[in-house]
């Protein structure tokens, strides 16, 4: 349900995924007032939410590099149970908007912005163009004024995602079994996109991740690390001002999450580095 343009699948309206084979479902977004997190859910014919996907900023680690290139954790700031300092909401013709601001104990600021897209639009970030269809949830997570202990240190932003089923108590849904994956796809020789999936009950949380970062005005690549136990980390180089996380999420039916990406999908496309993960995240930076 799409066409190939310069080695990349361009999906028709209402379809998405690696090869435009999945239907994107309308999702309901709910923010948390107890942590920097939000949930996405869809509805069945009985108007019941099934299932619930949660995306949460777990912690931030500052790392130093030793002479043998090993990483030492100099400091860890736990965020999973830290409530936002301020919450704002707004609705426009193109999206519903949620903003969670958190003042961190070390003087840094964490900002999570969530856009529930309602009108199809084009979006550009870090040199890559994206088509945001209705049902897309775009998140922008900004970290400012981190007090690095050394200019040679770096950060790891750790984000978790999980799936759960509704329970009699809406505030405490029960865990649901799920499977997940991380795929890197190179097209048009030099361009790369990273996709993540978390699948449960025949529905998939699908994330499109941009592998580029803008750190203090310069575009740089970023790397993803599997930390196990449902956590993924994105390595952030040292910065002076701020860094921004900018992934897009959709809930898919007819999911192609378990399909293997092949070069026949697009002109010259090649799959790379498929691994098993249990979280969904990406990191980008902006000056």
HELIX and SHEET records of a PDB file:
SHEET    1   A 2 UNK A   2  UNK A   5  0                                        
SHEET    2   A 2 UNK A   8  UNK A  11 -1                                        
SHEET    1   B 7 UNK A  15  UNK A  16  0                                        
SHEET    2   B 7 UNK A  22  UNK A  25 -1                                        
SHEET    3   B 7 UNK A 248  UNK A 253 -1                                        
SHEET    4   B 7 UNK A 137  UNK A 144 -1                                        
SHEET    5   B 7 UNK A 109  UNK A 117 -1                                        
SHEET    6   B 7 UNK A  95  UNK A 103 -1                                        
SHEET    7   B 7 UNK A  86  UNK A  91 -1                                        
SHEET    1   C 7 UNK A  15  UNK A  16  0                                        
SHEET    2   C 7 UNK A  22  UNK A  25 -1                                        
SHEET    3   C 7 UNK A 248  UNK A 253 -1                                        
SHEET    4   C 7 UNK A 203  UNK A 209 -1                                        
SHEET    5   C 7 UNK A 191  UNK A 200 -1                                        
SHEET    6   C 7 UNK A 179  UNK A 187 -1                                        
SHEET    7   C 7 UNK A 270  UNK A 275 -1                                        
SHEET    1   D 5 UNK A  15  UNK A  16  0                                        
SHEET    2   D 5 UNK A  22  UNK A  25 -1                                        
SHEET    3   D 5 UNK A 248  UNK A 253 -1                                        
SHEET    4   D 5 UNK A 137  UNK A 144 -1                                        
SHEET    5   D 5 UNK A 242  UNK A 245 -1                                        
SHEET    1   E 4 UNK A  28  UNK A  31  0                                        
SHEET    2   E 4 UNK A  37  UNK A  43 -1                                        
SHEET    3   E 4 UNK A  49  UNK A  65 -1                                        
SHEET    4   E 4 UNK A  71  UNK A  78 -1                                        
SHEET    1   F 5 UNK A  28  UNK A  31  0                                        
SHEET    2   F 5 UNK A  37  UNK A  43 -1                                        
SHEET    3   F 5 UNK A  49  UNK A  65 -1                                        
SHEET    4   F 5 UNK A 154  UNK A 165 -1                                        
SHEET    5   F 5 UNK A 174  UNK A 175 -1                                        
SHEET    1   G 6 UNK A  28  UNK A  31  0                                        
SHEET    2   G 6 UNK A  37  UNK A  43 -1                                        
SHEET    3   G 6 UNK A  49  UNK A  65 -1                                        
SHEET    4   G 6 UNK A 154  UNK A 165 -1                                        
SHEET    5   G 6 UNK A 231  UNK A 236 -1                                        
SHEET    6   G 6 UNK A 223  UNK A 228 -1                                        
SHEET    1   H 2 UNK A 121  UNK A 125  0                                        
SHEET    2   H 2 UNK A 128  UNK A 132 -1                                        
SHEET    1   I 2 UNK A 212  UNK A 215  0                                        
SHEET    2   I 2 UNK A 218  UNK A 221 -1                                        
END                                                                             
